[in-house]
Amino acid sequence: MSSEQDRPKPTSEGNNLLALGEGNGSKVEQIKLESRHLRGTISEELKLPTSHLSEDLVQLIKFHGSYQQEDRDQRQSRKASGEEKAYQFMVRSRIPGGIVTADQYLLQDDLTNRIGNSTLRVTTRQSFQIHGILKGNLHEAIHSINTSLLSTLSACGDVNRNVMACPAPVASRAQAQVQEIAREIAFHLAPRSRAYYEIWIDGEHSHDIEAPGEDEVVEPIYGNTYLPRKFKIGVAYPGDNCIDIYTQDIGLIAKIENETLVGFTLVIGGGMGTTHGKAETHPLLAQPFADVTVEQALPVVETIVTVQRDYGDRQNRKHARMKYVVEERGIPWFKAEVEQRLGYTLANPSPVHFHELNDHLGWQQQADGRWCLGLNIVNGRIKDTGTLRLKSGLRAITQEFQPEFRLTGQQNILLANIPEEQKAALEARLSEFGISSNPDDAGTYRFAMACPALPTCGLAVAESERLLPNVVKQIEGDLQALGLADEKISIRMTGCPNGCARPYMGDIGLVGRSKDIYNLYLGGDTENTRLNTLYAQGVKTAEIAPTLLPLFSFWKNERQNQEGFGDYCHRIGFAQLKEKAAAHITIG
């Protein structure tokens, strides 16, 4: 990054961004600058009888909530036969806090059957993704989602993405406010350009934000080139880190006194993404920043976003996340910049303590006497497979019982607002479709997550979603043999180092390097407040479980006070672990 004195003073609209730093910005920066506030030629290309969009629009369409992808399973056969790639699109909804109505869920389900690949996916950021949409059906998908009073605007792209929040059913007014602030932040930071409504909603205004007038600045927060990179925000309930607060660009941890929300402690600068072979890229945890009142929360969040807008790296997208601004300039500099823009001083951050990462599974009674049922969804993929007819079952349950859906940061689903008298009937209906209401039936997979990876993600270099079930099954067998089957172990796998399933947190992280080759990370904690660390590089798929087996044995025999697997690895240290593992192999 350029030194501060090399930068022009940022404008209030943030429109001078390409002058920041050296050069003219990355290619993506040029695309954004010339896009006419996200319009590009999307409308024109949607009308062409082609299977895909041009290269520039592949970047631009992300701001509208969609990724152009291909079915990579067909790549070789189609190339051999002289056919073009099997292009398709993924559409992601923006769902602040992961709360959707029964009707909104049914619409998503309908779209997967009508124009998708017949599966629906819960993301690690409490959203829905529909895969397998062809270009000719893209307008229908996004338009239909908006008719249900949801949106796809800013679900992707160089803007603030879906705002996470603890999804547990309301237990108090304070908890309701925690979920409301997530919604307020999401709508406040949504792009103001009319482009989205012109293209997808036939010129109509959105239900959630008002388009600006002709004499107003088009993007008063983002400016002409939006943010240097994606931006992520989460709002946590005290004590429960179910949204991985330290992985966010901005994390707000609620401060509650006498069942009243009095403010938030902010942490900033988290992020998971890295790049193999580039030491300057790495995952980072968010750092304590400041305490704010409820009234200050929105203006402070906006101001932090503008600092990233003006000082984030626009030359190198691999170095463009706010975590690097925070790391390299420091919290004192960042806080002073925010305070100067706000015109007042921020309070120092209070200590934050998380005692659990609650997956909210199983039956839980709500404050109003009704019930909520949390269901484990393997890798968030809602589909029918053999005797587990998850997709058909959820549709039937939704039509009959009309529950509110709440999506979790672990890709699971909570069915909320179930009356006491309907509990037994709902359980009976679930069992008809092979769906268990007992979270213990998930076994070791209860705390496992994977990104989609192959065949749809263009960044994937290895399998993830399709492979992790088999890996976990092997690990679970080893744990059972050691008498550790009931222990809580988090396992997270991604097909590339970008970290969508947050593999650098938790007990075990598996990050794809190439086909059937993974880096193995160990030593996080069950509350997800500590990064894990690279333990072994280039582990073949078949060697993942055997590599872990002796470590599980050491853990069983040497742990202290029921410490978790990650805590044990962290305490012992990798040098000693590797020495013990080598001795174990020699003896074996």
N, C-alpha and C positions, 0 to 999 in steps of 0.2 A: 504494500500500500504506500501511497505517497505521503510525505510528511504533511503536517497540518498547514504549514505556511505555504505549501504549494497549491492549496485548494482555494478556490474563490469562496467568498462568503455564501452559504446556502441561501437561496431565495425562499420566501414563505410558501410558495407553491411547489418548490422542489423541481422546477423546470430546467435548471442549469446543470443537470446531473452528469451529462456526458463530458463536461469540462472538468469534473473531479478526477484527480489522479492523472496518470499519464496515458496518452493515446486517446482513441475515440470510443473506447468501450468494446466489449465482446460483440460477436455477431448477433447474439440475442438482444443486446442493448440497441443495436441498430434496427432490428426488426420491430422492437417495441416503439422506438422513436418514430418510425415511419408508418405505424399501424393505424393512424388516425384514431387513437384511443381505443385500440383493440378491435377495430373493424377489419382492417386489412381487406382482403378480397374474399372473405369467408362466404358471404351471401352469393357471390358470383360462382364460386367453385362448388358450392352445394348443388347448384343447378346443372353442373356438367355431368355427363354420363360416364364418370370415372369412378374407380374403386377407392381412391385415396386423395388426400390433399397435397398441395405443393409443399416443398421443404419449409418455407417461411411460416406457412400456416400451421404446420405441425407444432411449432412453438407457440403460436398465438392462440390456438384452440384450447390450450391448457387453461388459460384464464377463464374460459367459458365452462370449464369443468369436464374436459374430455382429453384423453390421450389417444393418438393414432398408434395402433399396434399391428402385429401380424401373428398369425398362428405359426410359430417357428417349428412346430412338429412337421409342417408341410413344406418347409423351405427347400430341402434337398430334392424332394420328388418333383416339386413344381419347377425348380430350376432345371432339372434334368429334362423335363418335358417342354421347356421353353415358355412356361407360364409365368405371369407376374406373381409377386408375393401374395399370400393370403391375407390381405389387409382387413382390419376390423378396428372398431373403436371401443374404448371403455368410457363409460359416463359415471361420474362420481357426484353424489348429492352433497350439499352442504347442510349439515344437521347440527346446529349448536347444542352441545351437551348430549347429543344422541337421542333426543326425544321425538318420537313420531306417533301419529294417531293410527288407529286400526285401518282407516281408509287409505292413509298414506302408504302404509305397508302393503296393502293389497294392490295398490297401483304399481308399486315397484315390482311386486311378484308378477302382475299381469305383463309388464313390459319385458321381463326376462323370458316369458313364454312366447310372447308375440314377436319380439324383434331381437332378443338376446340369445344367450347360449343355454337357457333354461336353468341357470343357477344365479343366486344372488349372494353377494359377499359383504360381510360386515368388516369394515376396515379397523386398523389399530387406532384410528382417530375418530371413532364413533360415527362413521358415515356408512352409506351403502354404495357399492359399486356394481354396475351391470356390465358384463363383458360380452363380447361377440356381436356387437352392433355393427351393421354394415353402413357405409356412408349414406346410402339412400334413405336410411331410417334414423339418421342422427337428429334431424330436426324434430321428428316425432317424439323421440326419447326426451330431449331437453324440454320441448314445449309441454309434453304431458306431465313431466315432473313439476313444472311450474303451475299447472292447473290444480295440483294437489296442495298448493301453498308451501311447497318446498322450492329450493333453487339449486342450481349447479354453479352459479356465479362464484368465482374465487375458491372453488373446491380444489383447484390446482393453480399453477402459475406463480409468478413472482409477486405475490400479494400475501396478506394474512389469510391462512387457510382455515379449515374448520376449527372452531374454538371448543376445546374439550372441557368437560366438567364432570364431577362425580355424579353418576346417573341414578343413584339410589333414590327411591320414592321419598317424597317430602316427609320429614319427621318433625319439622318446625318451620316457622316463618323464616328463620335465618337460613336454613338449607334451601328454601325456595328462592331466596335472594341470591344465593351462590349460583344457582342455575340461571336466574334471570340476568345476572351480570354477564354471563357467558354469551347469552343471546344479544344483549345490548352491544357488547364488544364486536361480535360478528357483524351485526348490521351497520354499526358505525364505521367499521373499517372495510366494508365492501366497496369495490370500485364504483364511482359515480357516473362513469361513461354510459351514454344511452345505447352503446353498441350492442350489448347483450339483449336488450328488449327489442331493438330493431330487427335483429337477426332471428331470434328464437321465439319472441312473443308478438311478432307482427306490429312492432311499434308501441305496444302497450307498456305502461309503467309497471314495475314490479310491485308485488304486494308488501314487500318489506322495506324498501327504501324509495324515497322520492327522487326522481331524476332532477338535475339542476336546471335552472332557467338559462336562457340564452346569454345573459350577461354575467353569469357566474363562472368561476374557474372550473374547468371540467373535472379535474382531479385535485381537490384542495389538499388532500393528504399525500397522495402518491406522486403527483407531478406527471410529466409526459412519458417518463420511462419507468414508472412504478418502482418496485423495490429491486435491489441487486439480485435477490434470490428469494426463495420461499420463506415464509415466516409463520411460526407456530406459537399459539397461546393456549394455556390451560388454567382452569380455576379449580383448586382443590379444597375439599372439606377438611377441617382440622383432624390430624391424626391418621387420615386414610390417603395413601398415595396411589390410589387406583388409576390415576391418569399419568403416572410417571412424570411428576411435576418438574424434575430436574433435567428432563430432556427437552424442555420447551425454550423457545427464545425468550418468552416472558411467562413466568409462572406466578399466579396469584394464590396465596394460601390464606384462606379466610381466618379472621380473628373474631371469635364469638364470645360474648360475655352475657351471662344470664339469658341465654337463648336469643340474643340480639346480635346481629351482624354489625360490628363496629369498624371494620376496615379489613385491610389485607397486608400481609408481608409479601413483598415482591422479590423474586429471584430472576436473574436474567442471564442470557448467554449460553443456554444449553443447546445441544444438537448432536445427532448421532452420525451423520454422514462422514465418510472418509474415502480415500482412493488408494488402492493397492499400489505400493511402490512410491508413494509420495508422502514423505515423512512430515511435510508441512500441513497435511490434512489429518485430522484426528477427531474422535468424539470428545465432547466436553460436557461437564455438568454445569447447570445454571448456578450462579453465585448469588449470595444475599445482596440485595440492592437498597431497599428502603421500605418503610411502613407508610401506608397511605390510608386516608379515610375512605369511606364508601363514595363520597362526593368527588374525591380526587382521583379515583381509580381510572375512569375513562380518559380524562385529559392527560394523566401521566402515561397511560398505555399508548395513547396517540403520539405523545411527544417522544417516547422511546422509539416508536416506529419511524418518526421523522429523522432521528439521529442515525438510525441504520440506513434510511433512504439516502442521507447526505454523505455518509462516511463508509458505507459498505463498499467492498471491492467490485468494481464494474468491469475490470479487465479480465479477471480470472474467476470463472464461475465456481471452480472447485474451492475457492478461497473467499466466497462471497457471502457466506452466512454471518449473521450478527455475532456469533460466538467468537469469531476471529477479531472483530472490532473490540469486544469486551476483553478478550485475552491479551491483545497486543497494546491497547491503550489503558486498560485497567479500569476498575470500578470507580475510583475517585475521579478520573477524567470524565467518564461516562456520566456519572451523577452530576458533576458540575455543569456539563453541557445540557443535561435535561433541566436542571434548576434554572440555568440562564434563560432557557426558552420559556419555561413556565412563569418565571418571575417570582418564585418563592422557594424556600428551602424545604427539603424533604426530611422526614424523621429517619433516624437510623433503623435498620431492620431488627426485628425481634428474633430471638432464637426460635427455630422451627424443629419440631420433633414429630416423626411419623412412627407409629407403633405397629402399622400393618399395611399390607396391600390387599384390600378386601376385594375378592372377585364377585361378591354379592350373589353367589349362586345358591340354589335351594329356596325353600319357602321363608319369607320374612314378612312379618306383620307391619303394616303401615300405621302411621299415627292416627289415621281416620278409621281404623278397625279393619279395613280391607287388607288384601294380601298381595304380595309380589312374588313371582317365581322366576328365579334365575336359571337359565338353561345353558349348558356348555355346548358351544358350537365349534367343532374342530376346525381350526384355522379360519373361522368366520364364514366358511362356505356352506350356504344353505342349498342343499340339493337332495334328491332321492337316490339312495344307494342300497341295493339289496333290501334287507329287512328294516333298515333305518330310512324311513320315508319322511325325512325332516321337512322338506319343502311342502309336500302335500299336507303333512300334519299341521304345520304352522298356519297354512292357509285355512284349513278347516277350523282350527282353534280361533283364528281371528274372525272368521265369519260368524261363528256361533257365540263367542264370549266377548268380542269387541274389546280386547285389552289394549292398554296403551303400551307401546314398545319403547324400551330404553336400551340403547346400545352401549356396551362397555368398552373400555380401552383395551380389554383382553379379547376382543372380537366375540363376545358373548351377548346374549339377549335376555333382558328382563321383561317379563309379562306383568304389567302393573295393574292395579285397581280391580283385583279379583275379589268379589264378595265372598264372605265365609261360606255361604251355602253353595257356591259353585266350585269350591276347591276339589272335592272328590270327583265331580263330573269332569272337570278339566283334566285331572290326572288320568282318569280312565280313558279319555279320548287320546291323550298323548301316548299312552301305552299301546293303543291300537295301531299307532304308526311306528312303534318301536322306539319312542322318545322317552328317555328316563328323566324323571324329576329329581333324582338323587345325585347330587354333585360327586359323591364318592365313586359312582360308577364310571366317571371319567378317568379314574386312576391317575397314573403319572402324567397323562395328557391334560390334566386340569389346569396346569400352569405353563402349558406349551403354546407357542405362537410361531407362525411362519408367514412370510410374504408370499404373494402369488408366484413370482419368478417365472420359470418356463411353464408353458410355452408362449405366454403373452407379453411379458415385460421385456422391452428392448434392451434393458441394462443387465439382465440376468446373465451370469456366466455359468451358473450351476442350478440344480434343482433345489426347491425348498418346500413349497406346499405339498407337492406330490410325494416327496421323499420323507418328510419328517414323521409321518405316522409309523413307517417301518422302523425308523431309528428309535423312536420312543418305545415301540413295542420291544425292541431288543434291550433297551435300558431298563424298562419296567421288569422284564424277566430277570435281569441281573439283580435289581433291587429286591425283588421278591425272594430270590434265593439267599440274599443276605439278611432277610428279615427287616428290610427298610422300605417296604412297599407303601407304608402309610406316611412316609416323610414327604414334606412339601419341597419340591425342587422345580425351579423355573428353567425351562429350556426354550431358547429362541433361535430360530434359523432364518437366514436370508440367502438369496441366490447371488448377491453382490454386496460390496462393502457399504452401500448407501444407508443401510440400517433401518429400513421401513418397519421391521418388526422389533426394533430396538434391541438388537442382539448384544450390544455392549453393556447391557444392564442384566442383573439377575445372576443365577448360579452358573448356567452354562450358555455360552453363545457359540453358534456355528455360522461362519460367514464363508460363502462360496468364493473359491479362487479360480476354479476352472471345472470342467466336467468331472464329477465324482471326487473333487478335491476341496477340502475346507480348512479354514483356520479355526482352532478351538480356543475359546476364551473361558476363563474361570475366575471365580473370586468375588463376584458381586454379592449383594445381600438381598434377603427376601423382601425388604421394604423398598428396594430400588433407590437407594440413596448413595450408592457407591458404584463406580464403573468397575467392570471386570477387566481382566488383563489377558493378553495373548499368552497362552500356555504352550501351544504346539502349532506349527505351520504345516500346511500341506498334508493334512490327515485324509487318507482315502475313506470313502464312505463306509466300506466294510470294516475299517479299523476304528471308527468312532466309538462304538460301544466297548470293544476290547481295550481301548486306551483309557476309558473312564472306569472300567471295572475295578482295577486295583486301587484306584483313588477312592472309590466308594468303600472298599474294604478298610482302607486306612481310616477313613472318616468314621466308620462304625466303631472301630476299636479305640480311637484316640480323641474323639470329640469331647468337648467340655460343656456340661450343663445343657445338653440337647441342642448344641449349636448347629446351625444349618450347614449344608454342604459348601456353599460359597464362603461363609464365614470361616469354616475350617481351612479351606484352601488359602484364604487370605492370611489367616493367623500363622499357618505353618510356613508359607512362602513357597514359591515355585522351585527354587533351587533344591530345597529338601524334598519336595514332592517328586521331582524328577529323579533325584538320587534314590529315593525309596522305590519308585516305579521301576528303575533300571535294575535294582537289586532283586525286586520281585520277579522280573522277567528272567534274570540269570538263574535264580533258584528254581523257577518253574521249568 
